[in-house]
């Protein structure tokens, strides 16, 4: 006897069988996606270069931020939240200038504004790079203000700067020289021991090198500087935020850094001339919305800062502020590390603030040579330092995310062996491992609060008892800071 089943029952059996088969396949697919990626990190016991400049990490602001708004100053010693934030993040250099310094719509700050700024510098322990107007500026005004600063604030002055990105309006170095030198001469006449940072150009090799050749031999150039926004236009980046975030996390950016360093930094280093990127960030024109203000920027900025330390430059200043030069005027900065809360009481910490915080926890002492071995398409980086007390810091950054996310299974080896001691770690994470997120970032299990305070903690790495015998896992889209303390 043959039993016939309705087509609907046959279809239901087929669907159930297919669903059962898929449930068997899905775990293996997930496992393949999230399988651990082996990484070997070999650290040299002693670095060949100098110790990290204690004033390496800086911020850059528009000079308009010095001017009072509603009778209140931004750099106010009564603003405990801002002072806490600078101290917590480890900011040691403050450059003021940028587009506003040469903008005729922005008044030149006077002695009252200067007093407020430098009092704030003392309260936070930063050194100031102070810029004077070059475009249609008056050398006598620059000299008068420089003399005032030298007389009152030499203890927290890094150097003077004149103008901002002059290569945009003075197309050749001779044109620049003709306008810049009268200010330089007037300031030196008023302040014979004055030191300068310049030329503060945007990605212009010839300007920087010609400036060094013309002025460094005179003994009054502290720093030769230029500006970089390594990820292009903010407006262009906003057309496809997901693609822009992905570019933030590619190791191929190192090729761009290396090319720019070879053009300027390496040439200056060969002549013993200090070099600083005194204005930089991800995308110019205020950064790219939904990219420069996301967790992707945290991992980018942390990697970028360490890369430049490893090349022994004098420092970098991330451009930031409540408003920055953009789109022909001034507007909100998508790449700002932090901004005031709407009521003005305390700050909203943007994701990039955590890059600065994580950098400060690990960038101590002498940078060491690091060799990493892993798959060529795995975006993973490692940096190491030896502190003056004999301890070591290693930063591991796993920039894989999304469909390509993999946990890094990292073996740390010491090229010269390693003694016994203890390892601790501190993790940089976004709670959902979401590179598009604009909140939920933590370091050491804690956020930075609105008053600029942070209570992150180290955790012991179990079963790690020597410098050359430790294996750790670093989750996708995260970073880990390891600290090794030798046994006494």
DRENMAR-609891 format. One line per 3 residues: their letters; for each residue x, y, z of C-alpha. Coordinates in Angstrom, 1 decimal, decimal comma. Layout:
% residues N
a) X Y Z ~ ...
% end
This chain:
% residues 488
xxx) 0,0 0,0 0,0 ~ 1,4 3,4 -1,0 ~ 0,8 6,3 1,3
xxx) 0,8 9,8 -0,4 ~ 1,7 12,9 1,6 ~ 0,5 16,3 0,8
xxx) 3,1 18,6 -0,8 ~ 2,9 20,9 2,1 ~ 4,1 18,2 4,5
xxx) 6,9 17,2 2,2 ~ 8,0 20,9 1,9 ~ 7,9 21,2 5,7
xxx) 10,2 18,2 6,1 ~ 12,6 19,6 3,6 ~ 12,8 22,9 5,3
xxx) 13,4 21,3 8,7 ~ 16,1 19,1 7,3 ~ 17,7 22,2 5,7
xxx) 17,5 24,2 8,9 ~ 19,1 21,3 10,8 ~ 22,0 21,1 8,3
xxx) 22,5 24,9 8,5 ~ 22,7 24,8 12,3 ~ 25,5 22,3 12,0
xxx) 27,4 24,6 9,6 ~ 27,0 27,9 11,3 ~ 29,1 27,2 14,4
xxx) 32,0 26,0 12,2 ~ 31,6 29,2 10,0 ~ 31,7 31,4 13,1
xxx) 34,7 29,4 14,4 ~ 36,5 30,0 11,2 ~ 35,9 33,7 11,3
xxx) 36,9 34,0 15,0 ~ 39,8 31,5 15,0 ~ 42,9 32,8 16,7
xxx) 45,6 34,3 14,5 ~ 49,1 33,4 15,6 ~ 51,4 36,4 16,2
xxx) 55,0 36,3 17,3 ~ 56,4 39,6 18,8 ~ 60,2 39,7 19,3
xxx) 61,4 42,6 21,4 ~ 65,0 43,9 21,5 ~ 66,3 44,2 25,1
xxx) 67,7 47,7 24,6 ~ 66,8 50,4 22,1 ~ 69,4 52,1 20,0
xxx) 67,8 55,6 20,1 ~ 67,2 58,2 22,7 ~ 64,5 58,1 25,4
xxx) 61,1 59,4 24,5 ~ 60,8 63,2 24,7 ~ 58,8 63,8 27,9
xxx) 56,9 66,5 26,0 ~ 56,2 64,3 23,0 ~ 52,4 64,1 23,3
xxx) 50,6 67,3 22,6 ~ 47,4 69,0 21,5 ~ 47,0 71,7 18,9
xxx) 44,3 74,4 19,2 ~ 43,2 77,4 17,1 ~ 44,4 80,7 18,6
xxx) 40,8 81,8 18,7 ~ 40,4 79,5 21,6 ~ 42,3 82,0 23,7
xxx) 39,7 84,7 23,3 ~ 36,9 85,0 25,9 ~ 33,4 83,8 25,0
xxx) 30,6 85,2 27,2 ~ 33,3 86,6 29,5 ~ 34,7 83,1 30,0
xxx) 38,1 81,7 28,9 ~ 38,5 78,1 27,6 ~ 42,0 77,7 29,2
xxx) 40,8 78,6 32,7 ~ 42,6 77,5 35,8 ~ 39,3 77,4 37,6
xxx) 38,1 74,7 35,1 ~ 39,2 71,6 37,2 ~ 37,6 69,2 34,6
xxx) 39,9 70,6 31,9 ~ 43,0 70,5 34,1 ~ 42,1 66,9 35,1
xxx) 41,6 65,9 31,5 ~ 45,0 67,2 30,4 ~ 46,7 65,5 33,3
xxx) 44,8 62,2 32,9 ~ 45,5 62,0 29,2 ~ 49,2 62,9 29,7
xxx) 49,2 66,0 27,5 ~ 52,6 67,7 27,8 ~ 52,7 70,1 24,9
xxx) 50,1 72,7 23,9 ~ 50,4 74,5 20,5 ~ 48,1 77,4 19,8
xxx) 47,8 78,9 16,3 ~ 46,4 76,9 13,4 ~ 44,1 78,6 10,8
xxx) 42,8 81,3 13,3 ~ 46,3 82,8 13,7 ~ 46,3 84,2 10,2
xxx) 42,6 84,8 9,8 ~ 41,7 88,5 9,7 ~ 38,3 87,8 11,2
xxx) 40,0 86,6 14,4 ~ 41,5 89,3 16,7 ~ 45,1 88,9 17,8
xxx) 45,1 87,7 21,5 ~ 46,5 90,3 23,9 ~ 48,3 90,2 27,2
xxx) 45,2 89,3 29,2 ~ 44,6 86,2 27,0 ~ 48,3 85,3 27,2
xxx) 48,2 85,5 31,0 ~ 45,3 83,1 31,2 ~ 46,8 80,6 28,7
xxx) 50,2 80,4 30,5 ~ 48,6 80,2 33,9 ~ 46,7 77,2 32,6
xxx) 50,0 75,8 31,2 ~ 51,6 75,9 34,7 ~ 48,5 74,3 36,2
xxx) 48,7 71,4 33,8 ~ 52,5 71,0 33,4 ~ 52,6 71,6 29,6
xxx) 55,0 73,6 27,5 ~ 53,4 76,1 25,0 ~ 54,2 76,6 21,3
xxx) 52,8 80,1 20,8 ~ 52,0 81,4 17,3 ~ 52,0 84,9 16,0
xxx) 50,2 86,2 12,9 ~ 52,2 86,1 9,7 ~ 49,6 86,9 7,0
xxx) 49,2 90,7 7,1 ~ 50,7 90,6 10,6 ~ 52,9 93,3 12,1
xxx) 56,4 92,4 13,2 ~ 56,3 95,1 15,9 ~ 53,2 93,5 17,4
xxx) 54,8 90,0 17,3 ~ 57,9 91,4 19,0 ~ 56,0 93,2 21,7
xxx) 53,9 90,1 22,6 ~ 57,0 87,9 22,5 ~ 58,8 90,2 24,9
xxx) 55,9 90,0 27,3 ~ 55,8 86,2 27,2 ~ 59,6 85,9 27,6
xxx) 59,4 88,2 30,6 ~ 56,5 86,5 32,3 ~ 56,2 83,0 31,1
xxx) 59,6 81,6 30,0 ~ 59,2 78,7 32,5 ~ 56,4 77,2 30,4
xxx) 57,3 78,4 26,9 ~ 58,4 75,8 24,4 ~ 59,0 78,1 21,4
xxx) 57,5 80,8 19,3 ~ 55,9 80,1 15,9 ~ 55,0 82,6 13,1
xxx) 52,0 81,9 10,9 ~ 50,2 78,7 9,9 ~ 50,6 76,6 6,8
xxx) 52,1 79,5 4,8 ~ 52,7 77,3 1,8 ~ 49,0 77,8 0,9
xxx) 49,3 81,5 0,3 ~ 53,1 81,9 -0,2 ~ 53,8 79,4 -2,9
xxx) 57,6 79,5 -2,8 ~ 60,1 79,5 0,0 ~ 61,7 82,9 -1,1
xxx) 58,2 84,5 -0,8 ~ 57,9 82,9 2,6 ~ 61,4 84,0 3,7
xxx) 60,6 87,6 2,7 ~ 57,6 87,7 5,0 ~ 58,7 85,5 7,8
xxx) 62,2 86,9 8,5 ~ 61,1 90,4 9,5 ~ 59,0 88,9 12,3
xxx) 61,9 86,6 13,3 ~ 64,3 89,5 13,3 ~ 61,9 91,8 15,3
xxx) 61,3 89,0 17,9 ~ 65,0 88,3 18,3 ~ 65,7 92,0 18,8
xxx) 63,2 92,1 21,6 ~ 64,1 88,6 22,9 ~ 67,7 87,8 22,0
xxx) 67,5 84,2 23,3 ~ 64,1 83,4 21,6 ~ 63,7 79,9 20,1
xxx) 61,3 79,1 17,2 ~ 59,2 76,4 15,8 ~ 58,7 76,5 12,0
xxx) 57,7 76,6 9,3 ~ 54,4 74,7 10,3 ~ 53,6 73,9 6,7
xxx) 51,1 71,4 5,4 ~ 52,9 68,4 3,7 ~ 55,6 70,5 2,0
xxx) 59,0 68,9 1,9 ~ 60,8 71,8 0,3 ~ 59,5 74,4 2,7
xxx) 60,6 72,4 5,8 ~ 64,0 71,5 4,5 ~ 64,7 75,0 3,1
xxx) 63,6 76,5 6,4 ~ 66,0 74,2 8,3 ~ 68,9 75,1 6,0
xxx) 68,2 78,9 6,2 ~ 67,5 79,2 10,0 ~ 68,8 76,2 12,0
xxx) 72,5 77,2 11,8 ~ 71,6 80,5 13,5 ~ 70,9 78,6 16,8
xxx) 67,4 79,9 17,3 ~ 65,3 77,0 15,8 ~ 64,1 74,6 18,4
xxx) 62,0 72,5 16,1 ~ 61,4 72,1 12,4 ~ 57,7 71,3 11,9
xxx) 55,1 70,3 9,4 ~ 51,4 69,2 9,4 ~ 49,8 65,9 8,3
xxx) 46,3 64,7 7,9 ~ 47,0 61,2 6,8 ~ 43,5 60,1 5,8
xxx) 42,6 62,9 3,4 ~ 39,5 65,2 3,3 ~ 36,9 65,0 5,9
xxx) 34,1 65,7 3,5 ~ 35,3 63,0 1,1 ~ 35,6 60,6 4,0
xxx) 31,9 61,2 4,9 ~ 30,7 59,9 1,6 ~ 31,4 56,4 2,7
xxx) 32,1 56,3 6,5 ~ 32,4 52,5 6,6 ~ 35,2 52,5 4,0
xxx) 36,8 55,4 5,7 ~ 36,8 53,6 9,0 ~ 38,3 50,6 7,3
xxx) 41,2 52,8 6,0 ~ 41,8 54,0 9,5 ~ 42,7 50,4 10,5
xxx) 44,9 49,3 7,6 ~ 48,6 48,7 8,2 ~ 49,2 50,1 4,8
xxx) 49,1 53,5 6,4 ~ 52,5 52,7 7,7 ~ 53,8 53,0 4,1
xxx) 52,4 56,6 4,0 ~ 54,1 57,4 7,3 ~ 57,4 56,0 6,2
xxx) 57,3 57,9 2,9 ~ 56,6 61,2 4,7 ~ 59,3 60,5 7,3
xxx) 61,8 59,7 4,6 ~ 61,1 63,0 2,8 ~ 61,5 65,2 5,9
xxx) 62,1 63,6 9,3 ~ 64,9 61,3 8,2 ~ 66,7 64,1 6,4
xxx) 66,5 66,4 9,4 ~ 67,6 63,5 11,8 ~ 70,7 63,0 9,7
xxx) 71,7 66,6 10,4 ~ 70,7 66,4 14,1 ~ 67,7 68,8 13,7
xxx) 64,7 68,1 16,0 ~ 61,4 67,5 14,1 ~ 57,9 67,7 15,3
xxx) 54,5 67,3 13,6 ~ 52,9 70,2 15,5 ~ 49,5 69,7 13,9
xxx) 48,0 66,4 12,8 ~ 44,9 64,3 12,9 ~ 43,0 61,8 10,8
xxx) 41,1 63,8 8,1 ~ 41,5 67,6 7,4 ~ 38,6 70,1 7,4
xxx) 37,6 69,0 10,9 ~ 37,6 65,3 10,4 ~ 35,1 62,9 8,8
xxx) 31,8 62,5 10,6 ~ 31,1 58,8 11,5 ~ 34,7 58,0 11,1
xxx) 37,0 60,5 12,9 ~ 34,6 60,5 15,9 ~ 34,4 56,7 16,2
xxx) 36,3 53,9 18,0 ~ 38,2 53,3 14,7 ~ 39,9 56,6 15,4
xxx) 41,0 55,3 18,8 ~ 42,9 52,4 17,3 ~ 44,3 54,5 14,5
xxx) 45,6 57,3 16,8 ~ 47,2 54,9 19,2 ~ 49,0 53,1 16,5
xxx) 50,0 56,3 14,7 ~ 51,5 57,9 17,9 ~ 53,6 54,8 18,7
xxx) 54,8 54,6 15,1 ~ 56,2 58,1 15,2 ~ 57,9 57,5 18,6
xxx) 59,6 54,5 17,2 ~ 61,1 56,9 14,6 ~ 62,4 59,2 17,3
xxx) 60,8 62,5 16,4 ~ 60,4 65,2 19,0 ~ 56,6 65,0 19,2
xxx) 53,1 65,2 17,7 ~ 50,2 67,5 18,4 ~ 46,7 66,2 17,7
xxx) 44,5 69,1 16,5 ~ 41,4 69,5 18,6 ~ 39,1 72,0 20,2
xxx) 35,5 73,1 20,4 ~ 35,8 74,7 16,9 ~ 38,5 74,3 14,3
xxx) 39,3 75,7 10,9 ~ 37,2 73,9 8,3 ~ 35,3 74,5 5,0
xxx) 36,5 78,1 4,8 ~ 35,4 79,0 8,3 ~ 35,3 77,5 11,7
xxx) 33,1 74,7 12,9 ~ 32,8 71,6 15,1 ~ 35,7 69,2 15,1
xxx) 34,7 65,6 14,4 ~ 38,2 64,5 15,4 ~ 38,2 66,3 18,8
xxx) 39,5 64,2 21,6 ~ 37,0 65,8 24,0 ~ 34,4 68,6 24,0
xxx) 32,5 70,5 26,6 ~ 29,1 69,1 27,6 ~ 26,2 71,2 26,4
xxx) 25,8 72,8 29,9 ~ 29,5 73,6 30,0 ~ 30,0 71,5 33,1
xxx) 32,7 68,9 32,3 ~ 33,5 67,1 29,1 ~ 32,2 64,5 26,7
xxx) 35,2 62,2 26,1 ~ 35,3 61,2 22,4 ~ 36,9 57,9 21,5
xxx) 40,2 59,4 20,5 ~ 40,8 60,5 24,1 ~ 41,3 56,9 24,9
xxx) 44,1 56,6 22,4 ~ 45,9 59,4 24,2 ~ 45,3 57,8 27,5
xxx) 46,5 54,4 26,4 ~ 49,6 55,9 24,8 ~ 50,5 57,6 28,0
xxx) 50,2 54,4 30,0 ~ 52,8 52,6 27,9 ~ 55,1 55,2 26,2
xxx) 57,7 55,5 28,9 ~ 61,4 55,5 28,7 ~ 63,3 54,3 25,6
xxx) 61,5 52,9 22,6 ~ 62,7 49,4 21,6 ~ 63,0 47,6 18,3
xxx) 60,1 45,2 17,7 ~ 59,7 42,6 15,1 ~ 56,3 41,0 14,5
xxx) 55,5 37,9 12,5 ~ 52,0 37,1 11,4 ~ 49,9 36,7 8,3
xxx) 50,5 39,6 5,9 ~ 46,8 40,6 5,7 ~ 46,4 40,6 9,5
xxx) 46,3 44,3 10,7 ~ 48,2 43,9 14,0 ~ 50,9 46,1 15,5
xxx) 53,2 46,0 18,5 ~ 55,4 48,6 20,2 ~ 57,7 48,3 23,2
xxx) 59,6 50,6 25,7 ~ 62,1 50,1 28,5 ~ 61,5 52,5 31,4
xxx) 64,2 54,0 33,6 ~ 63,3 51,6 36,5 ~ 64,1 48,6 34,3
xxx) 60,5 47,6 33,6 ~ 59,1 47,0 30,1 ~ 55,9 48,1 28,4
xxx) 54,5 46,4 25,3 ~ 51,5 47,7 23,4 ~ 49,6 45,2 21,2
xxx) 46,9 46,5 18,8 ~ 44,6 44,1 17,0 ~ 42,9 46,2 14,2
xxx) 41,0 43,3 12,7 ~ 37,2 43,8 12,8 ~ 33,9 42,8 11,3
xxx) 33,9 39,9 8,9 ~ 37,7 39,7 9,2 ~ 37,8 39,8 13,0
xxx) 40,2 37,4 14,6 ~ 41,6 37,1 18,1 ~ 45,4 37,5 18,1
xxx) 47,2 34,7 19,9 ~ 50,4 36,5 20,7 ~ 53,7 35,0 21,8
xxx) 56,2 37,6 23,2 ~ 59,9 36,8 22,9 ~ 63,0 38,7 24,0
xxx) 65,9 38,8 21,6 ~ 68,3 38,9 24,5 ~ 66,5 36,7 26,8
xxx) 64,6 37,9 29,9 ~ 64,8 37,6 33,6 ~ 62,1 36,6 36,0
xxx) 59,4 38,9 37,1 ~ 55,7 39,6 36,8 ~ 53,4 40,6 33,9
xxx) 50,3 42,8 34,2 ~ 47,9 43,9 31,4 ~ 45,4 46,6 30,7
xxx) 42,9 46,3 27,9 ~ 41,6 49,0 25,5 ~ 38,1 47,9 24,3
xxx) 34,8 49,1 23,0 ~ 32,1 47,1 24,8 ~ 30,7 45,7 21,6
xxx) 33,9 45,6 19,6 ~ 32,2 48,0 17,3 ~ 34,6 50,2 15,3
xxx) 31,7 52,5 14,3 ~ 30,7 53,2 18,0 ~ 31,1 56,7 19,4
xxx) 30,9 55,6 23,1 ~ 31,4 52,6 25,3 ~ 35,2 52,8 25,1
xxx) 37,2 51,7 28,2 ~ 40,8 51,3 29,3 ~ 41,6 49,1 32,2
xxx) 37,9 48,4 32,7 ~ 37,0 52,1 33,3 ~ 35,8 55,1 31,3
xxx) 37,1 58,6 31,7 ~ 34,4 60,6 33,5 ~ 33,1 64,0 32,6
xxx) 35,5 65,6 35,1 ~ 38,5 64,1 33,4 ~ 39,1 61,4 36,1
xxx) 39,9 57,8 35,3 ~ 40,1 54,7 37,6 ~ 41,5 52,0 35,3
xxx) 43,4 49,1 36,8 ~ 46,1 46,6 35,8 ~ 45,4 42,9 36,0
xxx) 47,9 40,2 36,6 ~ 48,8 37,9 33,7 ~ 48,6 34,4 35,0
xxx) 51,3 31,9 34,5 ~ 53,7 34,5 33,1 ~ 56,9 34,7 35,2
xxx) 59,6 35,8 32,9 ~ 60,2 38,5 30,2 ~ 60,7 35,8 27,5
xxx) 57,9 33,5 28,4 ~ 54,4 35,0 27,9 ~ 51,5 34,3 25,6
xxx) 48,4 36,4 25,6 ~ 45,3 36,8 23,5 ~ 44,2 40,2 22,2
xxx) 40,6 40,3 21,0 ~ 39,6 41,7 17,6 ~ 39,3 45,5 17,5
xxx) 41,1 46,0 20,8 ~ 44,4 46,8 22,3 ~ 46,4 45,4 25,2
xxx) 49,1 47,1 27,2 ~ 51,5 44,7 29,0 ~ 53,8 45,8 31,8
xxx) 56,7 43,6 32,9 ~ 58,4 44,3 36,2 ~ 61,6 42,4 36,9
xx) 62,0 40,5 40,1 ~ 64,2 42,3 42,7
% end
